[in-house]
Each structure stands twice: as C-alpha cells, then as structure tokens.
Amino acid sequence: MSNKAVILVLLSLNALLPGCKKETHKQSIQFYFRGTINGIHKDWTVADYKNGDDLKYRYNVGSGLGTLSSDCVNTFCKYMIEDAEVFQNNGPGPTKNYIAASFYISSKTGDRNEILDQFTSGKKTFGKPRVTIDDPVKDGVYVYYIDENGKEWSSYFGSGDQSESIFEIEELALQPFTEINCMNIWNARFSCDLYDYSGNSIHLDKCELFTPFLLKK
C-alpha cells in the first residue's frame, strides 16, 4: 500500500462519511482555515455553518479504521484516522483545493477510544501513516494540502522534517448544535513545512483551523 493509497482511502472515507450535514438552525457560526502558505495569505471562511453545496468554501470531517495485518497479537495490526478539512468547493479540476489536519495512531484492537484519548488541548507530535506492517510506528498529527494546481503536499512526504514546526490544539469543546453529527468543535494552530514526493517544500505559517471534529458513531 503506497502513501498515495492511504490518502485515497481517507478521501474515500470522507466521501462515504460526510458526517456534518445539517438542517436549518437559527444560530449562525462560521468555520474556517486561515494562514499563510508559501507567503500567500489564505482565508477560507465557510459562510454558512449549514455547509451547503453552493458555498465557495466548505468543511468536512472524516473517521477511518484500516488493517495492515491479521496478526493482532504481535503487531500493531490496525490504524485509525480522524481528520478535518476545509476545501475550495469551486476549485479547478476534479480535485478540490483543500487543506486537512489528520490524527493517525496504530492499534492492536481498533478501539476508537484509543485515538479519542489523544484529543486534549496542547502541543501535538507530528506523525506519519504506516503503509505496511513493517513501517515503524510514528503516531501523531499530519497536515495534507492540495494546491490550486492539484499538486499534493504533506508534512510527512519527502524528509518529513518538522523539527522547527508546531501543531497545537488551543480549544476542543463539545459542540452545541444538534444538527451537526460531530462530537466537538476544535481550534488548532500550526506552522510547519510540507513536502511533495520529490522533496520540494513549502512553508505554512501561523495557520488556524476552526471546524467541527470527531464524527459521532
């Protein structure tokens, strides 16, 4: 299974688990991604928390479980992913211009409580998804971005060096809206480097993601 396959699995999960479809609600709220990507400021504000199909920017939440081995006694045979993204709904081509923050952990049981326990306020370690059972365990957060040209960038591609980077959950609160099928609203701030498959890099600076998070099961 390649790195790209992991991403495609996650994108498929997002498609199958739209998660945050909502009905009309009197109170409005705006979710967003804001920050500087390679010197260019981005402000992707979701104009309506109902997340309608006609909006320029939308958000999505994904949750996934996969298996790398049948040996769950001697290996961390499973992995779990929780992610949130904001994307440009009218982006060029079939692939939407978007940014996602995802948490990945390895597991022997697949018990979702194991990954839910990771979500507390504070600084987080950058991780890298395992694509085979022989890959080392490196649990943590990663950032994935598709630019305006449809090119993929990630915090774990290339060298994956994040020694000068930071990812911090500033707030993780129970979300109050019954119309949203997610457990929390979170505010995450991060600055990091993203790489392409050839090792080229771009820098994300003073970025902030404010979205629903953690699908209800």
Secondary structure, 3 states (H helix, E strand, C coil): CCHHHHHHHHHHHHHHCCCCCCCCCCCCCCCEEEEEECCEEEEEECCCCCCCCCCCEEEEEEEEEEECCCCCCCCCCEEEEEEEEEEECCCCCCCCCEEEEEEEEEECCCCCHHHHCCCCCEECCECCCCCCCCCCCCCEEEEEEECCCCCEEECCCCCCCCCCCEEEEEEEEECCCCCCCEEEEEEEEEEEEEECCCCCEEEEEEEEEEEEEEECC
